[in-house]
Amino acid sequence: MPDGTLVYKNHCASCHSAIGDGRAPGLPSLMYMSPRSILSALESGRMKAVGDLLDPELRRAVAE
């Protein structure tokens, strides 16, 4: 399985970090979400546009 931390750094951190635009929840908030919830957001929720750029294995890795 791919390294979820690396997937986060390459595809998510620019918006979900302290230097993001403030509209996306930061990493501490994401850590409270279940992997299922994150995966749902990537597959059919608010983050679907980003999730569409990732293959299923990468989506699962970053969610977990």
N, C-alpha and C positions, 0 to 999 in steps of 0.2 A: 504494500500500500504506500502511496506517496506520503511525504512529510506534510502534515496539515499546517504546521507552523510556516513552512516555506510557501505553501499555497496562500496562506493568509498574508504574508509579507508581500507577495507578488501581485495579489488580486484584490485585497481587502483593506490593507493597512492605510492606504492613502486617504480613505474616507473614515475608517473606523479607528483612528488614532488621535492622540492629543493634538496633532497638527491638522486634522481634518477640518471640514467646514462646520462642524458642530451639529449637523442635522442627523447624522448617523450615530447610533449608540457606540460608545467606546468599547475597547476590549474588556474592561472590568464588567460592564453590563452584559456583553456577549457571553462571558464566562458563566453567568447565571442562567442562561438559556440552555435548554436541552438540545442535544444533537439533532433530535427529531424536528424540533422547532426551527433550527437553523437550516436544516435540509429542506424543510417545507418552504421556507422563505426563498431559498435558492431555486427551487423547482417550480413553484407556482405562486409565490408571494411577491412582496415588494422588491426582492433581489433577483427576480427571474432573469432580467436582462444580463446580469453578471453571471448567474448560474448557467445560462445558455452558452457562455463562453468556456465553461468547464465541462470536462467529461464526467460521467457519474462517479468514477473513482476519486477524482479530485474534489468533487462536491462532498462526498462522504468523508474524505480525509479532513477537510477544513471544518466540517460540522462536528466531527469527533474531537 
